Amino acid sequence: MTNQNKAYLFAGFTILFWATSASAFKIGLQYMDYLQLLFISTATAFIFLLVVLIFQKKLSLIKQIEIKDIGQSVFLGFLNPFLYYTVLFVAYTLLPAQIAQPLNFVWPIALVLLSIPILKQKLELKNFIALLISFAGVVVISTEGNLTNMQFSNPKGVLLALGSSIIWASYWLFNAKNKRDEVVQLFLNFFFALIIITVATYLYSSFENLKMKGVFAGIYIGFFEMGITFVIWLKALKLTERTDKISNLIYFTPFFSLVFISIILGEKIFITTLFGLFLIVAGIIVQQTKRKHEKQVI
């Protein structure tokens, strides 16, 4: 098997795992609250990343971190996984999975918007058109199948789902400035986030009476949404001949996710969800096309 075929294989597993996440969120939230689910999933991801560091013999790199690195890891860990998944899980408690998942997928557009104040980039015409296309998709999806009345059945849930995409985009913008090993950085983020989440769960929730189905869902999320997917995605990017051959495949994720949502959760998929998702992805593709052109010029 060639390296490119291996890259496609790893990317395929990544897309598969991410596509099942929305269903796992809804199942877990049926049996426990969002803090309990976040605690189980974060603890699972933390243990997995520790095993990866041991296997890759990178534990010694942790000893090289400085005080400023610790402060940065605390901040990044607060953004993701703590704040990001807290907001996302609450959105999933308020919305059908088929609505929350596509709205969360607008993070590439949020990345462009946030790069304006953070990275001092300019919003050009093509980016603006992309934003309008994706925003139209957001509006269509948010109607939950009731496009004629144009009324959002749960505005709070919609805002939280969109807010989670902004938090995710912010995390990656700040994380891009970090030059440390990716796995080490992620491990430290989850270490400090686990401390925050443990305190929050103790104060505002409980560690008692956890239902096993919810625990299994949390373990699944921690392993397949937060943990192993990151490692195999990095592996795919390292093996591929060209990054765009792999990165463009990620657009299939929300569509596969709808299939799992329909089969596993039994949700009837609205035609407005599909149409809105097509608009969101179209806007992202327009924006990405501009970014590729800029790289070629440089």
VEXNUPA-600385 format. One record per residue (C-alpha): residue number from 1; residue in three letters; chain; x, y, z. Coordinates in Angstrom, 3 decimals, always signed. Layout:
// VEXNUPA-600385
+-----+------+-----+----------+----------+----------+
! seq ! type ! mol !       xx !       yy !       zz !
+-----+------+-----+----------+----------+----------+
! NUM !  ala !   A !        X !        Y !        Z !
...
+-----+------+-----+----------+----------+----------+
This chain:
// VEXNUPA-600385
+-----+------+-----+----------+----------+----------+
! seq ! type ! mol !       xx !       yy !       zz !
+-----+------+-----+----------+----------+----------+
!   1 !  met !   A !   +0.000 !   +0.000 !   +0.000 !
!   2 !  thr !   A !   +1.406 !   +3.399 !   -1.001 !
!   3 !  asn !   A !   +1.745 !   +6.255 !   +1.495 !
!   4 !  gln !   A !   -1.021 !   +8.156 !   -0.292 !
!   5 !  asn !   A !   -3.404 !   +5.203 !   +0.032 !
!   6 !  lys !   A !   -2.493 !   +4.940 !   +3.709 !
!   7 !  ala !   A !   -3.236 !   +8.647 !   +4.054 !
!   8 !  tyr !   A !   -6.676 !   +8.125 !   +2.506 !
!   9 !  leu !   A !   -7.275 !   +5.208 !   +4.881 !
!  10 !  phe !   A !   -6.378 !   +7.238 !   +7.977 !
!  11 !  ala !   A !   -8.444 !  +10.185 !   +6.726 !
!  12 !  gly !   A !  -11.371 !   +7.852 !   +6.104 !
!  13 !  phe !   A !  -11.279 !   +6.556 !   +9.673 !
!  14 !  thr !   A !  -11.067 !  +10.134 !  +10.964 !
!  15 !  ile !   A !  -14.141 !  +11.190 !   +8.988 !
!  16 !  leu !   A !  -16.007 !   +8.063 !  +10.128 !
!  17 !  phe !   A !  -15.253 !   +8.707 !  +13.800 !
!  18 !  trp !   A !  -16.137 !  +12.409 !  +13.621 !
!  19 !  ala !   A !  -19.335 !  +11.592 !  +11.738 !
!  20 !  thr !   A !  -20.543 !   +9.416 !  +14.632 !
!  21 !  ser !   A !  -19.819 !  +12.059 !  +17.288 !
!  22 !  ala !   A !  -23.152 !  +13.904 !  +17.040 !
!  23 !  ser !   A !  -25.078 !  +10.697 !  +17.689 !
!  24 !  ala !   A !  -22.798 !   +9.873 !  +20.639 !
!  25 !  phe !   A !  -23.395 !  +13.366 !  +22.091 !
!  26 !  lys !   A !  -27.169 !  +12.918 !  +22.037 !
!  27 !  ile !   A !  -27.015 !   +9.410 !  +23.499 !
!  28 !  gly !   A !  -24.710 !  +10.485 !  +26.325 !
!  29 !  leu !   A !  -26.851 !  +13.510 !  +27.151 !
!  30 !  gln !   A !  -29.890 !  +11.254 !  +27.547 !
!  31 !  tyr !   A !  -28.299 !   +9.620 !  +30.588 !
!  32 !  met !   A !  -26.225 !  +12.389 !  +32.209 !
!  33 !  asp !   A !  -25.847 !  +16.154 !  +32.190 !
!  34 !  tyr !   A !  -23.318 !  +18.006 !  +30.047 !
!  35 !  leu !   A !  -20.710 !  +18.377 !  +32.825 !
!  36 !  gln !   A !  -20.773 !  +14.684 !  +33.695 !
!  37 !  leu !   A !  -20.446 !  +13.754 !  +30.028 !
!  38 !  leu !   A !  -17.612 !  +16.233 !  +29.572 !
!  39 !  phe !   A !  -15.796 !  +14.882 !  +32.620 !
!  40 !  ile !   A !  -15.951 !  +11.260 !  +31.386 !
!  41 !  ser !   A !  -14.931 !  +12.117 !  +27.823 !
!  42 !  thr !   A !  -12.100 !  +14.462 !  +28.843 !
!  43 !  ala !   A !  -10.688 !  +11.947 !  +31.339 !
!  44 !  thr !   A !  -10.765 !   +9.277 !  +28.618 !
!  45 !  ala !   A !   -8.982 !  +11.513 !  +26.109 !
!  46 !  phe !   A !   -6.402 !  +12.497 !  +28.743 !
!  47 !  ile !   A !   -5.566 !   +8.853 !  +29.500 !
!  48 !  phe !   A !   -5.360 !   +8.045 !  +25.797 !
!  49 !  leu !   A !   -2.991 !  +10.958 !  +25.100 !
!  50 !  leu !   A !   -0.822 !   +9.898 !  +28.055 !
!  51 !  val !   A !   -0.522 !   +6.417 !  +26.551 !
!  52 !  val !   A !   +0.367 !   +7.952 !  +23.168 !
!  53 !  leu !   A !   +3.122 !  +10.063 !  +24.768 !
!  54 !  ile !   A !   +4.537 !   +7.017 !  +26.525 !
!  55 !  phe !   A !   +4.398 !   +4.961 !  +23.329 !
!  56 !  gln !   A !   +6.071 !   +7.756 !  +21.324 !
!  57 !  lys !   A !   +8.623 !   +8.310 !  +24.115 !
!  58 !  lys !   A !   +7.765 !  +11.998 !  +24.382 !
!  59 !  leu !   A !   +7.133 !  +12.264 !  +28.132 !
!  60 !  ser !   A !  +10.552 !  +13.864 !  +28.540 !
!  61 !  leu !   A !   +9.330 !  +16.824 !  +26.468 !
!  62 !  ile !   A !   +6.946 !  +17.779 !  +29.265 !
!  63 !  lys !   A !   +9.921 !  +18.511 !  +31.536 !
!  64 !  gln !   A !  +11.057 !  +21.171 !  +29.066 !
!  65 !  ile !   A !   +7.967 !  +23.361 !  +29.429 !
!  66 !  glu !   A !   +8.371 !  +26.817 !  +30.954 !
!  67 !  ile !   A !   +6.081 !  +28.937 !  +33.139 !
!  68 !  lys !   A !   +4.751 !  +30.827 !  +30.136 !
!  69 !  asp !   A !   +3.982 !  +27.501 !  +28.457 !
!  70 !  ile !   A !   +1.913 !  +26.436 !  +31.453 !
!  71 !  gly !   A !   -0.106 !  +29.650 !  +31.332 !
!  72 !  gln !   A !   -0.733 !  +29.152 !  +27.631 !
!  73 !  ser !   A !   -1.805 !  +25.528 !  +28.162 !
!  74 !  val !   A !   -4.236 !  +26.565 !  +30.904 !
!  75 !  phe !   A !   -5.779 !  +29.138 !  +28.568 !
!  76 !  leu !   A !   -5.981 !  +26.762 !  +25.608 !
!  77 !  gly !   A !   -7.336 !  +23.971 !  +27.808 !
!  78 !  phe !   A !  -10.015 !  +26.336 !  +29.057 !
!  79 !  leu !   A !  -11.026 !  +27.094 !  +25.461 !
!  80 !  asn !   A !  -10.869 !  +23.460 !  +24.350 !
!  81 !  pro !   A !  -12.063 !  +21.074 !  +25.625 !
!  82 !  phe !   A !  -13.753 !  +22.857 !  +28.568 !
!  83 !  leu !   A !  -15.557 !  +25.877 !  +27.094 !
!  84 !  tyr !   A !  -15.992 !  +24.496 !  +23.581 !
!  85 !  tyr !   A !  -17.620 !  +21.222 !  +24.608 !
!  86 !  thr !   A !  -19.623 !  +22.823 !  +27.425 !
!  87 !  val !   A !  -21.274 !  +25.188 !  +24.950 !
!  88 !  leu !   A !  -21.612 !  +22.454 !  +22.318 !
!  89 !  phe !   A !  -23.162 !  +19.916 !  +24.704 !
!  90 !  val !   A !  -25.694 !  +22.455 !  +25.968 !
!  91 !  ala !   A !  -26.595 !  +23.231 !  +22.344 !
!  92 !  tyr !   A !  -27.166 !  +19.513 !  +21.750 !
!  93 !  thr !   A !  -29.521 !  +19.358 !  +24.724 !
!  94 !  leu !   A !  -31.638 !  +22.107 !  +23.152 !
!  95 !  leu !   A !  -31.530 !  +21.161 !  +19.463 !
!  96 !  pro !   A !  -31.971 !  +18.049 !  +17.328 !
!  97 !  ala !   A !  -28.601 !  +16.575 !  +16.387 !
!  98 !  gln !   A !  -29.233 !  +17.284 !  +12.686 !
!  99 !  ile !   A !  -29.467 !  +21.011 !  +13.506 !
! 100 !  ala !   A !  -26.643 !  +21.357 !  +16.043 !
! 101 !  gln !   A !  -24.100 !  +19.426 !  +13.971 !
! 102 !  pro !   A !  -24.223 !  +21.527 !  +10.759 !
! 103 !  leu !   A !  -24.319 !  +24.796 !  +12.714 !
! 104 !  asn !   A !  -21.169 !  +23.735 !  +14.540 !
! 105 !  phe !   A !  -19.535 !  +23.047 !  +11.163 !
! 106 !  val !   A !  -19.376 !  +26.759 !  +10.248 !
! 107 !  trp !   A !  -16.100 !  +27.110 !  +12.177 !
! 108 !  pro !   A !  -13.985 !  +27.599 !   +8.983 !
! 109 !  ile !   A !  -16.078 !  +30.694 !   +8.266 !
! 110 !  ala !   A !  -15.697 !  +31.830 !  +11.879 !
! 111 !  leu !   A !  -11.950 !  +31.331 !  +11.421 !
! 112 !  val !   A !  -11.922 !  +33.906 !   +8.613 !
! 113 !  leu !   A !  -13.899 !  +36.422 !  +10.650 !
! 114 !  leu !   A !  -11.672 !  +36.043 !  +13.713 !
! 115 !  ser !   A !   -8.483 !  +36.274 !  +11.660 !
! 116 !  ile !   A !   -9.396 !  +39.888 !  +10.899 !
! 117 !  pro !   A !   -8.879 !  +41.252 !  +14.459 !
! 118 !  ile !   A !   -6.425 !  +38.570 !  +15.663 !
! 119 !  leu !   A !   -4.155 !  +38.150 !  +12.623 !
! 120 !  lys !   A !   -4.892 !  +41.584 !  +11.107 !
! 121 !  gln !   A !   -6.085 !  +40.039 !   +7.842 !
! 122 !  lys !   A !   -8.385 !  +41.848 !   +5.437 !
! 123 !  leu !   A !  -11.865 !  +40.661 !   +4.493 !
! 124 !  glu !   A !  -11.833 !  +40.519 !   +0.690 !
! 125 !  leu !   A !  -14.781 !  +40.269 !   -1.684 !
! 126 !  lys !   A !  -14.538 !  +36.499 !   -2.175 !
! 127 !  asn !   A !  -14.447 !  +35.946 !   +1.581 !
! 128 !  phe !   A !  -17.485 !  +38.181 !   +1.985 !
! 129 !  ile !   A !  -19.407 !  +36.194 !   -0.652 !
! 130 !  ala !   A !  -18.464 !  +32.959 !   +1.124 !
! 131 !  leu !   A !  -19.748 !  +34.353 !   +4.414 !
! 132 !  leu !   A !  -23.079 !  +35.294 !   +2.830 !
! 133 !  ile !   A !  -23.525 !  +31.841 !   +1.274 !
! 134 !  ser !   A !  -22.777 !  +30.026 !   +4.535 !
! 135 !  phe !   A !  -24.916 !  +32.443 !   +6.542 !
! 136 !  ala !   A !  -27.832 !  +31.664 !   +4.226 !
! 137 !  gly !   A !  -27.249 !  +27.990 !   +5.021 !
! 138 !  val !   A !  -27.303 !  +28.747 !   +8.745 !
! 139 !  val !   A !  -30.637 !  +30.550 !   +8.422 !
! 140 !  val !   A !  -32.170 !  +27.695 !   +6.410 !
! 141 !  ile !   A !  -31.029 !  +25.023 !   +8.870 !
! 142 !  ser !   A !  -32.146 !  +27.030 !  +11.898 !
! 143 !  thr !   A !  -35.776 !  +26.985 !  +10.728 !
! 144 !  glu !   A !  -35.846 !  +23.218 !  +11.469 !
! 145 !  gly !   A !  -37.890 !  +22.428 !   +8.389 !
! 146 !  asn !   A !  -40.245 !  +25.408 !   +8.707 !
! 147 !  leu !   A !  -38.732 !  +27.572 !   +5.986 !
! 148 !  thr !   A !  -42.004 !  +29.321 !   +5.025 !
! 149 !  asn !   A !  -42.437 !  +31.009 !   +8.417 !
! 150 !  met !   A !  -38.680 !  +31.656 !   +8.900 !
! 151 !  gln !   A !  -38.981 !  +31.173 !  +12.664 !
! 152 !  phe !   A !  -36.269 !  +29.632 !  +14.820 !
! 153 !  ser !   A !  -37.810 !  +27.102 !  +17.196 !
! 154 !  asn !   A !  -34.923 !  +27.449 !  +19.645 !
! 155 !  pro !   A !  -32.871 !  +30.655 !  +19.183 !
! 156 !  lys !   A !  -30.785 !  +29.941 !  +22.297 !
! 157 !  gly !   A !  -29.725 !  +26.550 !  +20.960 !
! 158 !  val !   A !  -28.884 !  +28.057 !  +17.570 !
! 159 !  leu !   A !  -26.735 !  +30.776 !  +19.163 !
! 160 !  leu !   A !  -24.915 !  +28.225 !  +21.331 !
! 161 !  ala !   A !  -24.204 !  +25.937 !  +18.364 !
! 162 !  leu !   A !  -22.852 !  +28.886 !  +16.370 !
! 163 !  gly !   A !  -20.950 !  +30.085 !  +19.447 !
! 164 !  ser !   A !  -19.209 !  +26.726 !  +19.734 !
! 165 !  ser !   A !  -17.847 !  +27.161 !  +16.202 !
! 166 !  ile !   A !  -16.446 !  +30.569 !  +17.179 !
! 167 !  ile !   A !  -14.754 !  +29.080 !  +20.248 !
! 168 !  trp !   A !  -13.285 !  +26.263 !  +18.140 !
! 169 !  ala !   A !  -11.947 !  +28.717 !  +15.564 !
! 170 !  ser !   A !  -10.483 !  +30.901 !  +18.338 !
! 171 !  tyr !   A !   -8.752 !  +27.880 !  +19.830 !
! 172 !  trp !   A !   -7.014 !  +27.013 !  +16.566 !
! 173 !  leu !   A !   -5.966 !  +30.605 !  +15.917 !
! 174 !  phe !   A !   -4.311 !  +30.852 !  +19.331 !
! 175 !  asn !   A !   -2.964 !  +27.309 !  +19.082 !
! 176 !  ala !   A !   -1.324 !  +28.097 !  +15.724 !
! 177 !  lys !   A !   +1.128 !  +30.371 !  +17.508 !
! 178 !  asn !   A !   +2.379 !  +27.451 !  +19.590 !
! 179 !  lys !   A !   +5.488 !  +25.748 !  +18.204 !
! 180 !  arg !   A !   +5.600 !  +22.807 !  +20.620 !
! 181 !  asp !   A !   +4.960 !  +19.176 !  +19.682 !
! 182 !  glu !   A !   +1.255 !  +18.802 !  +18.795 !
! 183 !  val !   A !   +0.576 !  +15.745 !  +20.958 !
! 184 !  val !   A !   +2.418 !  +17.232 !  +23.944 !
! 185 !  gln !   A !   +0.460 !  +20.466 !  +23.575 !
! 186 !  leu !   A !   -2.848 !  +18.640 !  +23.352 !
! 187 !  phe !   A !   -1.958 !  +16.495 !  +26.378 !
! 188 !  leu !   A !   -1.211 !  +19.585 !  +28.474 !
! 189 !  asn !   A !   -4.429 !  +21.247 !  +27.312 !
! 190 !  phe !   A !   -6.446 !  +18.234 !  +28.418 !
! 191 !  phe !   A !   -4.530 !  +17.944 !  +31.694 !
! 192 !  phe !   A !   -5.420 !  +21.467 !  +32.808 !
! 193 !  ala !   A !   -8.905 !  +21.237 !  +31.302 !
! 194 !  leu !   A !   -9.550 !  +18.066 !  +33.307 !
! 195 !  ile !   A !   -8.749 !  +19.954 !  +36.509 !
! 196 !  ile !   A !  -11.186 !  +22.738 !  +35.562 !
! 197 !  ile !   A !  -13.885 !  +20.259 !  +34.548 !
! 198 !  thr !   A !  -13.457 !  +18.215 !  +37.739 !
! 199 !  val !   A !  -13.965 !  +21.329 !  +39.880 !
! 200 !  ala !   A !  -16.962 !  +22.443 !  +37.782 !
! 201 !  thr !   A !  -18.563 !  +18.998 !  +38.007 !
! 202 !  tyr !   A !  -18.044 !  +18.913 !  +41.781 !
! 203 !  leu !   A !  -19.580 !  +22.379 !  +42.244 !
! 204 !  tyr !   A !  -22.430 !  +22.290 !  +39.734 !
! 205 !  ser !   A !  -23.149 !  +18.618 !  +39.098 !
! 206 !  ser !   A !  -22.282 !  +15.260 !  +40.664 !
! 207 !  phe !   A !  -20.053 !  +12.207 !  +40.237 !
! 208 !  glu !   A !  -22.779 !   +9.943 !  +41.626 !
! 209 !  asn !   A !  -25.469 !   +7.842 !  +39.949 !
! 210 !  leu !   A !  -23.775 !   +7.802 !  +36.574 !
! 211 !  lys !   A !  -25.680 !   +5.587 !  +34.115 !
! 212 !  met !   A !  -23.484 !   +3.041 !  +32.340 !
! 213 !  lys !   A !  -24.900 !   +3.889 !  +28.889 !
! 214 !  gly !   A !  -23.915 !   +7.503 !  +29.495 !
! 215 !  val !   A !  -20.466 !   +6.454 !  +30.707 !
! 216 !  phe !   A !  -19.931 !   +4.315 !  +27.597 !
! 217 !  ala !   A !  -20.986 !   +7.249 !  +25.409 !
! 218 !  gly !   A !  -18.532 !   +9.509 !  +27.250 !
! 219 !  ile !   A !  -15.708 !   +7.005 !  +26.776 !
! 220 !  tyr !   A !  -16.568 !   +6.741 !  +23.085 !
! 221 !  ile !   A !  -16.514 !  +10.540 !  +22.717 !
! 222 !  gly !   A !  -13.216 !  +10.838 !  +24.584 !
! 223 !  phe !   A !  -11.582 !   +8.150 !  +22.476 !
! 224 !  phe !   A !  -13.027 !   +8.714 !  +18.996 !
! 225 !  glu !   A !  -13.977 !  +12.427 !  +19.029 !
! 226 !  met !   A !  -11.199 !  +13.903 !  +21.157 !
! 227 !  gly !   A !   -8.378 !  +11.367 !  +21.216 !
! 228 !  ile !   A !   -7.464 !   +8.933 !  +18.463 !
! 229 !  thr !   A !   -8.926 !  +11.037 !  +15.649 !
! 230 !  phe !   A !   -6.374 !  +13.780 !  +16.298 !
! 231 !  val !   A !   -3.481 !  +11.315 !  +16.121 !
! 232 !  ile !   A !   -4.595 !   +9.532 !  +12.959 !
! 233 !  trp !   A !   -5.490 !  +12.841 !  +11.275 !
! 234 !  leu !   A !   -1.937 !  +14.061 !  +11.863 !
! 235 !  lys !   A !   -0.700 !  +10.748 !  +10.475 !
! 236 !  ala !   A !   -2.810 !  +11.206 !   +7.340 !
! 237 !  leu !   A !   -1.431 !  +14.721 !   +6.797 !
! 238 !  lys !   A !   +2.137 !  +13.451 !   +7.136 !
! 239 !  leu !   A !   +1.648 !  +10.602 !   +4.647 !
! 240 !  thr !   A !   -0.237 !  +12.478 !   +1.935 !
! 241 !  glu !   A !   +1.467 !  +13.836 !   -1.169 !
! 242 !  arg !   A !   -0.570 !  +17.045 !   -1.001 !
! 243 !  thr !   A !   -2.464 !  +18.371 !   +2.013 !
! 244 !  asp !   A !   -5.486 !  +19.450 !   -0.045 !
! 245 !  lys !   A !   -6.061 !  +15.848 !   -1.166 !
! 246 !  ile !   A !   -6.833 !  +14.983 !   +2.449 !
! 247 !  ser !   A !   -8.205 !  +18.217 !   +3.923 !
! 248 !  asn !   A !  -10.950 !  +18.503 !   +1.290 !
! 249 !  leu !   A !  -12.337 !  +15.117 !   +2.348 !
! 250 !  ile !   A !  -13.427 !  +16.642 !   +5.654 !
! 251 !  tyr !   A !  -16.407 !  +18.209 !   +3.854 !
! 252 !  phe !   A !  -18.018 !  +14.762 !   +3.722 !
! 253 !  thr !   A !  -18.151 !  +14.577 !   +7.544 !
! 254 !  pro !   A !  -21.440 !  +16.446 !   +8.181 !
! 255 !  phe !   A !  -23.222 !  +14.529 !   +5.428 !
! 256 !  phe !   A !  -22.126 !  +11.156 !   +6.805 !
! 257 !  ser !   A !  -23.099 !  +12.438 !  +10.237 !
! 258 !  leu !   A !  -26.684 !  +12.954 !   +9.042 !
! 259 !  val !   A !  -26.776 !   +9.322 !   +7.936 !
! 260 !  phe !   A !  -25.759 !   +8.143 !  +11.414 !
! 261 !  ile !   A !  -28.189 !  +10.589 !  +13.049 !
! 262 !  ser !   A !  -31.011 !   +9.163 !  +10.974 !
! 263 !  ile !   A !  -30.089 !   +5.516 !  +11.592 !
! 264 !  ile !   A !  -28.925 !   +5.630 !  +15.222 !
! 265 !  leu !   A !  -31.107 !   +8.393 !  +16.666 !
! 266 !  gly !   A !  -34.068 !   +7.902 !  +14.358 !
! 267 !  glu !   A !  -34.353 !  +11.600 !  +13.512 !
! 268 !  lys !   A !  -36.219 !  +12.401 !  +10.328 !
! 269 !  ile !   A !  -33.824 !  +14.562 !   +8.336 !
! 270 !  phe !   A !  -35.402 !  +17.833 !   +7.171 !
! 271 !  ile !   A !  -34.884 !  +18.829 !   +3.544 !
! 272 !  thr !   A !  -33.909 !  +22.257 !   +4.898 !
! 273 !  thr !   A !  -31.055 !  +20.617 !   +6.839 !
! 274 !  leu !   A !  -29.606 !  +19.123 !   +3.660 !
! 275 !  phe !   A !  -30.098 !  +22.301 !   +1.634 !
! 276 !  gly !   A !  -28.634 !  +24.489 !   +4.377 !
! 277 !  leu !   A !  -25.675 !  +22.157 !   +4.817 !
! 278 !  phe !   A !  -24.940 !  +22.313 !   +1.093 !
! 279 !  leu !   A !  -24.908 !  +26.124 !   +1.341 !
! 280 !  ile !   A !  -22.567 !  +26.084 !   +4.353 !
! 281 !  val !   A !  -20.129 !  +23.711 !   +2.640 !
! 282 !  ala !   A !  -20.341 !  +25.726 !   -0.586 !
! 283 !  gly !   A !  -19.411 !  +28.873 !   +1.322 !
! 284 !  ile !   A !  -16.475 !  +27.100 !   +2.974 !
! 285 !  ile !   A !  -15.247 !  +25.789 !   -0.391 !
! 286 !  val !   A !  -15.398 !  +29.302 !   -1.882 !
! 287 !  gln !   A !  -13.386 !  +30.612 !   +1.044 !
! 288 !  gln !   A !  -10.847 !  +27.748 !   +0.851 !
! 289 !  thr !   A !  -10.388 !  +28.294 !   -2.881 !
! 290 !  lys !   A !   -9.310 !  +31.853 !   -2.153 !
! 291 !  arg !   A !   -6.897 !  +30.677 !   +0.502 !
! 292 !  lys !   A !   -5.249 !  +28.192 !   -1.890 !
! 293 !  his !   A !   -4.826 !  +30.940 !   -4.494 !
! 294 !  glu !   A !   -3.119 !  +33.150 !   -1.945 !
! 295 !  lys !   A !   -0.672 !  +30.402 !   -1.023 !
! 296 !  gln !   A !   +0.265 !  +29.871 !   -4.657 !
! 297 !  val !   A !   +0.954 !  +33.578 !   -5.105 !
! 298 !  ile !   A !   +3.180 !  +33.636 !   -2.048 !
+-----+------+-----+----------+----------+----------+
